[in-house]
Amino acid sequence: MWINDIEAELLREVLQESPSCYMVSGLDGEIYWANQSMLKWIGYTQGELTKLGWKKISVDNESLAADVEAANDMRTGHLREYYVEKQYIPKNGKPEWGHLVVQRYPVVGEFKFALCHWTPLKNGTATAFTLAMDRCTAIQSELGRMNQVMQGMLSETEEQKWVKSTTSMVFKYPRIVLALIISGAVLTGSARTIEIMQRMGYLPVPLPVEKDDKPEVGRQDPEEVRMEVATSLNRL
């Protein structure tokens, strides 16, 4: 068979230079070896990666818990291989999602090592996932803002609610408000209606006129005029 005839050194070179990311690990977090593609992606040297181990470069979430649980099952021989979608943390970057396939060696017998094949999400998949997560975050933020507004509305007094609704109606339906004002003029009188329009901001409020204590020359005081009219009526 071809696999039996090929030199072992050549097989090591194939695995070392493979464009796919490979690691050889233990079940308690050890990393014994990683190929060039994995080292390039993760950003650590072989020594740094070995010192850290695969648990410390993983995001501590449900995926890591599933990875650890499956590794324990592999230790006991209940699993020969398993697959998990998880996040690894590159040295100089943010956590990234990918697919991890772990295979036990030897398949039968005492466990020696696990061959891990890591495939980062790429070609738009990771971008789509990130956009989806950003969208979820934006929706949650908007829901939180709406909740705050609703809580504020519930805590408002009846008077505050009436003022807001009235102000909103004035800006949305100015013609209807004008019609109501005209109707008010008919029912309450023009003077009262002008006062209402001034309070609502439709008419300017007249500036106060300073009273001059000195009567104008040649102008008769209104009280004197009233007295004269009364005297004339009495004479009649």
Residue, then its C-alpha position, 0 to 999 in steps of 0.5 A: m500500500w502507498i501509505n506503507d511505502i511512503e517515508a515517515e518524514l514526508l508524512r510529517e512534512v505533509l501534516q506540518e505544512s498543511p493549509s488546514c489547522y491541526m493540533v495534537s492535544g491531551l484531554d486535560g487541556e494540554i497542547y503537544w503540537a500545532n502545525q504552521s497553519m494553526l500557529k499562524w492563525i492563533g498568533y502564538t509560538q509553539g512554546e506559548l501555545t503549549k504553555l497555555g493549553w487549549k482551555k485557556i485559548s477557548v472562550d469560557n462558555e457553553s461550547l467550552a463546557a461541551d468540549v470538556e464533557a466530550a473529552n471526558d467521554m473520549r477518555t473513558g472510550h465512550l467516544r472515538e471522535y466528536y465535533v463542537e462549534k466553539q470560539y478560540i481567542p487569537k493572540n492579538g484579536k477578538p474571539e472567533w468561531g470555528h468548527l473543531v473535530v477531535q479524533r482519539y488515537p489510538v481508536v481502541g486501547e489506552f488513550k495517547f493523544a487527540l488529533c484536533h482539526w480546527t476550521p475557522l469560519k470564513n468566506g463570509t460566514a463569520t461576517a454574517f454571524t457577526l452582523a447577526m449578533d450586532r443586529c441582536t445587540a441593537i434590537q436589545s438596546e432599542l427594546g431597553r430604550m423603549n422599556q425606559v420610555m414606557q416606564g416613564m409614561l407609566s410614572e407620569t401624572e394625569e396632568q402631564k399626560w394631558v399636556k403631552s397629548t394636547t401638545s402632540m395634537v396641536f402639532k399634528y392637526p393644526r387645522i382641527v385645533l383652529a376649528l376648535i378655536i373658532s368654535g370657542a370664539v362663538l361660544t365664549g366670546s372673542a376676548r376669551t378666545i384671544e386669551i386662549m390663543q395667546r396661552m396656546g402660542y397662536l397669538p403673541v401676548p401684548l407687551p404691558v403698557e406703562k401707565d402714565d399718571k399724568p393725564e394728557v392735556g385736553r383729555q377728560d378723565p373717564e370718571e368725570v365723563r361718567m359723572e357728567v352723564a349721570t348729572s345730565l340724566n338726573r336733570l331730565 
